[in-house]
Amino acid sequence: MRIHFIAIGGSIMHSLAIALKRAGHQVSGSDDAIHEPSRTRLEDNSLLPAEMGWFAERITPDIDAVILGMHAFADNPELKAAQDLRLKMYSFPEFIYEHSRNKQRIVIAGSYGKTTITSMVMHVLRGLGREFDYLVGAQVPGFDNPVRLSEDAPIIIMEGDEYFASKIDMRPKFLVYQPHIALISGISWDHINVFPTEVEYKRQFGMLIAEMPKAGYLIYNEGDKELKEMMIPMKEVESLYLHAYSVPTYRIKDEKYTITLGNTTIGGLTSIGGEKMQVEVIGKHNMLNIAAAWKVCEQIGVELKPFLTQIATFKGAKSRLETVVNEPKRIVFKDFAHAPIKVSATVEAVAEMYGTKRNLIACLELHTFSSLNKQFMKQYNNSLKAAKHKIVFINKHTLEAKRMPPISKEEVLAAFGDKNIVYVSEPADLANALKKARIGNDVYLMMSSGDFAGLNLTEVGL
């Protein structure tokens, strides 16, 4: 097939383009701006457009399919040309669905943890030699591309978010996939630029629950109170199988986590006899993620002991509490955390691991539309409290680019509920704040969905 991507530079779009080219298709694409790491990966696979921009003349009748990314608006010249020619057109979730019609479709959804849970399931299945396709929003160790599509794999594991499929298809992506097995990790409000109210945000997950097929499996985090309440009426649906999970038993010794799975609860008491395994990931939230991944794997025939043997070697997806420096007196974590609940969970995880033994420096860049909204910012209240030193960075150029008003130090401190926060808006001031917090036995936790304005962390001693 000849396939053209409109907005090829997206995080999933470019990975899908690479996967399709590797499968033997003729692939082209356009975009008005492509950033790293998409740019280098496209260039390495000879898919980087010769010039940036939209060119209607690139859309010709011999194109078999056009795949439309979220970055392309309804008035995009290439989109209009494709519509005029009546070419076959897909959003990327539609294309994935069409390719996986005859596969068992497993979707990992939720406002947090979905990338890690998806990665964990992938890691376990790969270690057990299972054949599967996948779609995940990060680079996972052991996998050379975040997307794999094959003809023969019987199942596909997909990270499914609540964003719209495209600018001309306003369905949440996870609905397009029509999962046989779905997992929802939580429903904490996010993406205020797309879902301006908490009610509208949570309605997306309500639709996913309501549209599960007969004999479908729905796995959910019962520790999320609102999600648990949403499941109550579903217990009366005889054709739907509900499976809850929660934080499992675990302990920390010598900066190592050991998890216990397989306990049963009778009369409110947890029985002894579960299987134990030391794991590489840290934090209560990652123990919860392991429990979620186990529930998924259990539904597709994986037994507990093989699961634990494989999960013991999982080190995490890229930029998900990723250890980038590990020295006796200096540890640096990089994390994609940006939503309030993700920030809280990540800071608490590192604090739980190192307690008072080390100097925990938590640095958060507010970069998304939601996080830079002054009303939504209140959701971050106390999210950094577990750290000894707290730094919040807002690049003033990010505010200008997003056409958002300036944010003062007083507004940040009030929103976070912490007068000890160091607020900076220039890369040079961020570098100085990071250096000033250092005492020589430090754990740096660098949290951002951006890049700290391009600051070279190595040059500032990280």
TAKA-V83765 format. One record per residue. N is the residue number from 1. RES is the residue in three letters. SS is DSSP state (helix for helix, strand for strand, loop for the rest). PHI is phi in radians with two decimals (999 if undefined). Layout:
BEGIN
N;RES;SS;PHI / N;RES;SS;PHI
END
This chain:
BEGIN
1;MET;loop;999 / 2;ARG;strand;-1.76 / 3;ILE;strand;-2.18 / 4;HIS;strand;-2.04 / 5;PHE;strand;-1.77 / 6;ILE;strand;-1.72 / 7;ALA;loop;1.39 / 8;ILE;loop;-1.27 / 9;GLY;loop;-1.41 / 10;GLY;loop;-1.07 / 11;SER;loop;-1.07 / 12;ILE;loop;-1.56 / 13;MET;helix;-0.99 / 14;HIS;helix;-1.22 / 15;SER;helix;-1.21 / 16;LEU;helix;-1.14 / 17;ALA;helix;-1.05 / 18;ILE;helix;-1.11 / 19;ALA;helix;-1.06 / 20;LEU;helix;-1.23 / 21;LYS;helix;-1.14 / 22;ARG;helix;-1.12 / 23;ALA;loop;-1.41 / 24;GLY;loop;1.81 / 25;HIS;loop;-1.45 / 26;GLN;strand;-1.60 / 27;VAL;strand;-2.09 / 28;SER;strand;-2.37 / 29;GLY;strand;-2.96 / 30;SER;strand;-2.39 / 31;ASP;strand;-2.91 / 32;ASP;loop;-1.63 / 33;ALA;loop;-2.82 / 34;ILE;loop;-2.29 / 35;HIS;loop;-1.89 / 36;GLU;loop;-1.30 / 37;PRO;loop;-1.51 / 38;SER;helix;-1.01 / 39;ARG;helix;-1.05 / 40;THR;helix;-1.14 / 41;ARG;helix;-1.16 / 42;LEU;helix;-1.15 / 43;GLU;helix;-1.13 / 44;ASP;helix;-1.11 / 45;ASN;loop;-1.81 / 46;SER;loop;0.97 / 47;LEU;loop;-2.12 / 48;LEU;loop;-1.25 / 49;PRO;loop;-1.01 / 50;ALA;loop;-1.11 / 51;GLU;loop;-2.56 / 52;MET;loop;-1.41 / 53;GLY;strand;2.31 / 54;TRP;loop;-1.90 / 55;PHE;loop;-2.33 / 56;ALA;helix;-1.02 / 57;GLU;helix;-1.21 / 58;ARG;helix;-1.29 / 59;ILE;loop;-1.63 / 60;THR;loop;-2.16 / 61;PRO;loop;-1.08 / 62;ASP;loop;-1.44 / 63;ILE;loop;-1.30 / 64;ASP;loop;-1.43 / 65;ALA;strand;-2.69 / 66;VAL;strand;-2.00 / 67;ILE;strand;-1.94 / 68;LEU;strand;-1.82 / 69;GLY;loop;-1.61 / 70;MET;loop;-1.12 / 71;HIS;loop;-1.29 / 72;ALA;loop;-1.57 / 73;PHE;loop;-1.45 / 74;ALA;loop;-1.11 / 75;ASP;loop;-1.69 / 76;ASN;loop;-1.05 / 77;PRO;helix;-1.00 / 78;GLU;helix;-1.23 / 79;LEU;helix;-1.08 / 80;LYS;helix;-1.08 / 81;ALA;helix;-1.12 / 82;ALA;helix;-1.15 / 83;GLN;helix;-1.15 / 84;ASP;helix;-1.09 / 85;LEU;loop;-1.48 / 86;ARG;loop;0.97 / 87;LEU;loop;-1.30 / 88;LYS;loop;-1.15 / 89;MET;strand;-2.27 / 90;TYR;strand;-2.32 / 91;SER;strand;-1.34 / 92;PHE;helix;-1.14 / 93;PRO;helix;-1.15 / 94;GLU;helix;-1.11 / 95;PHE;helix;-1.12 / 96;ILE;helix;-1.06 / 97;TYR;helix;-1.07 / 98;GLU;helix;-1.03 / 99;HIS;helix;-1.22 / 100;SER;loop;-1.91 / 101;ARG;loop;-0.92 / 102;ASN;loop;-1.75 / 103;LYS;loop;-1.91 / 104;GLN;strand;-1.35 / 105;ARG;strand;-1.78 / 106;ILE;strand;-2.07 / 107;VAL;strand;-2.06 / 108;ILE;strand;-1.79 / 109;ALA;strand;-2.11 / 110;GLY;loop;2.27 / 111;SER;loop;-1.45 / 112;TYR;loop;-2.73 / 113;GLY;loop;1.44 / 114;LYS;helix;-1.19 / 115;THR;helix;-1.11 / 116;THR;helix;-1.18 / 117;ILE;helix;-1.09 / 118;THR;helix;-1.02 / 119;SER;helix;-1.10 / 120;MET;helix;-1.08 / 121;VAL;helix;-1.08 / 122;MET;helix;-1.02 / 123;HIS;helix;-1.06 / 124;VAL;helix;-1.12 / 125;LEU;helix;-1.11 / 126;ARG;helix;-1.10 / 127;GLY;helix;-1.12 / 128;LEU;loop;-1.58 / 129;GLY;loop;1.32 / 130;ARG;loop;-1.39 / 131;GLU;loop;-1.62 / 132;PHE;loop;-2.78 / 133;ASP;strand;-1.72 / 134;TYR;strand;-2.77 / 135;LEU;strand;-2.61 / 136;VAL;loop;-2.46 / 137;GLY;loop;-1.59 / 138;ALA;loop;-2.70 / 139;GLN;loop;-1.37 / 140;VAL;strand;-1.96 / 141;PRO;loop;-0.93 / 142;GLY;loop;1.66 / 143;PHE;loop;-2.16 / 144;ASP;loop;-1.49 / 145;ASN;loop;-2.66 / 146;PRO;loop;-1.26 / 147;VAL;strand;-2.27 / 148;ARG;strand;-2.37 / 149;LEU;loop;-2.23 / 150;SER;loop;-2.30 / 151;GLU;loop;-1.50 / 152;ASP;loop;-1.76 / 153;ALA;loop;-1.05 / 154;PRO;loop;-1.40 / 155;ILE;strand;-2.31 / 156;ILE;strand;-2.37 / 157;ILE;strand;-1.78 / 158;MET;strand;-2.25 / 159;GLU;strand;-1.34 / 160;GLY;loop;-2.10 / 161;ASP;loop;-1.78 / 162;GLU;loop;-1.58 / 163;TYR;loop;-1.08 / 164;PHE;strand;-1.17 / 165;ALA;strand;-1.09 / 166;SER;strand;-2.86 / 167;LYS;loop;-1.22 / 168;ILE;loop;-1.98 / 169;ASP;strand;-2.42 / 170;MET;strand;-1.56 / 171;ARG;strand;-1.41 / 172;PRO;strand;-1.06 / 173;LYS;helix;-0.97 / 174;PHE;helix;-1.17 / 175;LEU;helix;-1.29 / 176;VAL;helix;-1.10 / 177;TYR;loop;-1.24 / 178;GLN;loop;0.86 / 179;PRO;loop;-1.24 / 180;HIS;loop;-1.50 / 181;ILE;strand;-2.17 / 182;ALA;strand;-2.27 / 183;LEU;strand;-2.15 / 184;ILE;strand;-2.07 / 185;SER;loop;-1.47 / 186;GLY;loop;2.94 / 187;ILE;loop;-2.34 / 188;SER;loop;-1.46 / 189;TRP;loop;-0.93 / 190;ASP;loop;-2.72 / 191;HIS;loop;1.04 / 192;ILE;loop;-1.10 / 193;ASN;loop;-1.24 / 194;VAL;loop;-1.79 / 195;PHE;loop;-2.10 / 196;PRO;loop;-1.16 / 197;THR;loop;-2.19 / 198;GLU;helix;-1.12 / 199;VAL;helix;-1.08 / 200;GLU;helix;-1.15 / 201;TYR;helix;-1.07 / 202;LYS;helix;-1.27 / 203;ARG;helix;-1.10 / 204;GLN;helix;-1.06 / 205;PHE;helix;-1.28 / 206;GLY;helix;-1.06 / 207;MET;helix;-1.17 / 208;LEU;helix;-1.07 / 209;ILE;helix;-1.10 / 210;ALA;helix;-1.16 / 211;GLU;loop;-1.71 / 212;MET;loop;-1.10 / 213;PRO;loop;-1.32 / 214;LYS;loop;-1.05 / 215;ALA;loop;1.14 / 216;GLY;strand;-1.35 / 217;TYR;strand;-1.89 / 218;LEU;strand;-2.09 / 219;ILE;strand;-1.87 / 220;TYR;strand;-2.53 / 221;ASN;strand;-1.46 / 222;GLU;loop;-1.32 / 223;GLY;loop;-1.35 / 224;ASP;loop;-1.53 / 225;LYS;helix;-1.04 / 226;GLU;helix;-1.21 / 227;LEU;helix;-1.15 / 228;LYS;helix;-1.07 / 229;GLU;helix;-1.15 / 230;MET;helix;-1.10 / 231;MET;helix;-1.45 / 232;ILE;helix;-0.96 / 233;PRO;helix;-1.17 / 234;MET;helix;-1.25 / 235;LYS;helix;-1.16 / 236;GLU;helix;-1.52 / 237;VAL;loop;-1.51 / 238;GLU;loop;-1.15 / 239;SER;loop;-1.51 / 240;LEU;strand;-2.05 / 241;TYR;strand;-1.71 / 242;LEU;strand;-1.78 / 243;HIS;strand;-2.35 / 244;ALA;strand;-1.67 / 245;TYR;strand;-2.42 / 246;SER;loop;-2.61 / 247;VAL;loop;-1.13 / 248;PRO;loop;-1.39 / 249;THR;strand;-1.20 / 250;TYR;strand;-2.69 / 251;ARG;strand;-2.46 / 252;ILE;strand;-2.08 / 253;LYS;strand;-2.52 / 254;ASP;loop;0.95 / 255;GLU;loop;1.02 / 256;LYS;strand;-2.28 / 257;TYR;strand;-1.74 / 258;THR;strand;-2.10 / 259;ILE;strand;-1.90 / 260;THR;strand;-2.10 / 261;LEU;strand;-2.14 / 262;GLY;loop;1.70 / 263;ASN;loop;-1.18 / 264;THR;loop;-2.08 / 265;THR;strand;-1.97 / 266;ILE;strand;-2.26 / 267;GLY;loop;1.04 / 268;GLY;loop;1.45 / 269;LEU;strand;-1.88 / 270;THR;strand;-1.50 / 271;SER;loop;-1.36 / 272;ILE;loop;-1.53 / 273;GLY;loop;2.20 / 274;GLY;loop;-1.23 / 275;GLU;strand;-1.55 / 276;LYS;strand;-1.89 / 277;MET;strand;-2.74 / 278;GLN;strand;-1.36 / 279;VAL;strand;-2.16 / 280;GLU;loop;-1.53 / 281;VAL;loop;-1.35 / 282;ILE;loop;-2.21 / 283;GLY;loop;1.75 / 284;LYS;helix;-0.98 / 285;HIS;helix;-1.15 / 286;ASN;helix;-1.34 / 287;MET;helix;-1.13 / 288;LEU;helix;-1.12 / 289;ASN;helix;-1.10 / 290;ILE;helix;-1.12 / 291;ALA;helix;-1.06 / 292;ALA;helix;-1.15 / 293;ALA;helix;-1.06 / 294;TRP;helix;-1.09 / 295;LYS;helix;-1.06 / 296;VAL;helix;-1.15 / 297;CYS;helix;-1.11 / 298;GLU;helix;-1.05 / 299;GLN;helix;-1.25 / 300;ILE;loop;-1.97 / 301;GLY;loop;1.58 / 302;VAL;loop;-1.53 / 303;GLU;loop;-1.54 / 304;LEU;helix;-1.10 / 305;LYS;helix;-1.09 / 306;PRO;helix;-1.06 / 307;PHE;helix;-1.05 / 308;LEU;helix;-1.14 / 309;THR;helix;-1.05 / 310;GLN;helix;-1.34 / 311;ILE;helix;-1.18 / 312;ALA;loop;-1.09 / 313;THR;loop;-1.76 / 314;PHE;loop;-1.36 / 315;LYS;loop;-1.88 / 316;GLY;loop;1.90 / 317;ALA;strand;-1.47 / 318;LYS;loop;-1.05 / 319;SER;loop;1.15 / 320;ARG;loop;-1.92 / 321;LEU;loop;0.85 / 322;GLU;strand;-1.45 / 323;THR;strand;-1.41 / 324;VAL;strand;-1.82 / 325;VAL;strand;-2.45 / 326;ASN;strand;-2.44 / 327;GLU;strand;-2.17 / 328;PRO;loop;-0.95 / 329;LYS;loop;-1.95 / 330;ARG;strand;-2.73 / 331;ILE;strand;-2.18 / 332;VAL;strand;-2.21 / 333;PHE;strand;-1.87 / 334;LYS;strand;-2.05 / 335;ASP;strand;-2.45 / 336;PHE;loop;-1.34 / 337;ALA;loop;-0.91 / 338;HIS;loop;-2.48 / 339;ALA;loop;-1.28 / 340;PRO;helix;-0.93 / 341;ILE;helix;-1.18 / 342;LYS;helix;-1.21 / 343;VAL;helix;-1.09 / 344;SER;helix;-1.01 / 345;ALA;helix;-1.11 / 346;THR;helix;-1.21 / 347;VAL;helix;-1.11 / 348;GLU;helix;-1.12 / 349;ALA;helix;-1.10 / 350;VAL;helix;-1.23 / 351;ALA;helix;-1.14 / 352;GLU;helix;-1.11 / 353;MET;helix;-1.21 / 354;TYR;helix;-1.91 / 355;GLY;loop;0.87 / 356;THR;loop;-1.64 / 357;LYS;loop;-1.27 / 358;ARG;loop;-2.32 / 359;ASN;strand;-1.56 / 360;LEU;strand;-1.51 / 361;ILE;strand;-1.98 / 362;ALA;strand;-1.77 / 363;CYS;strand;-2.11 / 364;LEU;strand;-2.06 / 365;GLU;strand;-1.67 / 366;LEU;loop;-1.50 / 367;HIS;loop;-2.33 / 368;THR;loop;-1.50 / 369;PHE;loop;-0.99 / 370;SER;loop;-1.08 / 371;SER;loop;-1.15 / 372;LEU;loop;-1.62 / 373;ASN;loop;-1.44 / 374;LYS;loop;-1.09 / 375;GLN;loop;-1.31 / 376;PHE;helix;-1.19 / 377;MET;helix;-0.99 / 378;LYS;helix;-1.10 / 379;GLN;helix;-1.15 / 380;TYR;helix;-1.47 / 381;ASN;loop;-0.91 / 382;ASN;loop;1.17 / 383;SER;loop;-1.22 / 384;LEU;loop;-1.87 / 385;LYS;loop;-1.08 / 386;ALA;loop;-1.33 / 387;ALA;loop;-1.59 / 388;LYS;loop;-1.35 / 389;HIS;strand;-2.00 / 390;LYS;strand;-2.24 / 391;ILE;strand;-2.19 / 392;VAL;strand;-2.02 / 393;PHE;strand;-2.02 / 394;ILE;loop;-2.18 / 395;ASN;loop;-1.25 / 396;LYS;helix;-1.08 / 397;HIS;helix;-1.25 / 398;THR;helix;-1.14 / 399;LEU;helix;-1.06 / 400;GLU;helix;-1.13 / 401;ALA;helix;-1.14 / 402;LYS;loop;-1.56 / 403;ARG;loop;0.98 / 404;MET;loop;-1.97 / 405;PRO;loop;-1.22 / 406;PRO;loop;-1.04 / 407;ILE;loop;-2.15 / 408;SER;loop;-1.52 / 409;LYS;helix;-1.03 / 410;GLU;helix;-1.09 / 411;GLU;helix;-1.18 / 412;VAL;helix;-1.16 / 413;LEU;helix;-1.09 / 414;ALA;helix;-1.19 / 415;ALA;helix;-1.12 / 416;PHE;helix;-1.43 / 417;GLY;loop;1.14 / 418;ASP;loop;-2.61 / 419;LYS;loop;-1.32 / 420;ASN;loop;-1.57 / 421;ILE;loop;-1.21 / 422;VAL;strand;-1.66 / 423;TYR;strand;-1.84 / 424;VAL;strand;-2.33 / 425;SER;loop;-2.27 / 426;GLU;loop;-2.19 / 427;PRO;helix;-0.95 / 428;ALA;helix;-1.12 / 429;ASP;helix;-1.22 / 430;LEU;helix;-1.12 / 431;ALA;helix;-1.03 / 432;ASN;helix;-1.15 / 433;ALA;helix;-1.13 / 434;LEU;helix;-1.13 / 435;LYS;helix;-1.18 / 436;LYS;helix;-1.14 / 437;ALA;loop;-1.35 / 438;ARG;loop;-1.30 / 439;ILE;loop;-2.19 / 440;GLY;loop;1.97 / 441;ASN;loop;-2.42 / 442;ASP;strand;-1.98 / 443;VAL;strand;-2.14 / 444;TYR;strand;-1.67 / 445;LEU;strand;-2.06 / 446;MET;strand;-1.76 / 447;MET;strand;-2.02 / 448;SER;loop;-2.99 / 449;SER;loop;-1.65 / 450;GLY;loop;-1.89 / 451;ASP;loop;-2.40 / 452;PHE;helix;0.94 / 453;ALA;helix;1.02 / 454;GLY;helix;1.34 / 455;LEU;loop;-1.05 / 456;ASN;loop;-1.41 / 457;LEU;loop;-1.15 / 458;THR;loop;-1.13 / 459;GLU;loop;-1.19 / 460;VAL;loop;-1.72 / 461;GLY;loop;1.63 / 462;LEU;loop;-1.72
END
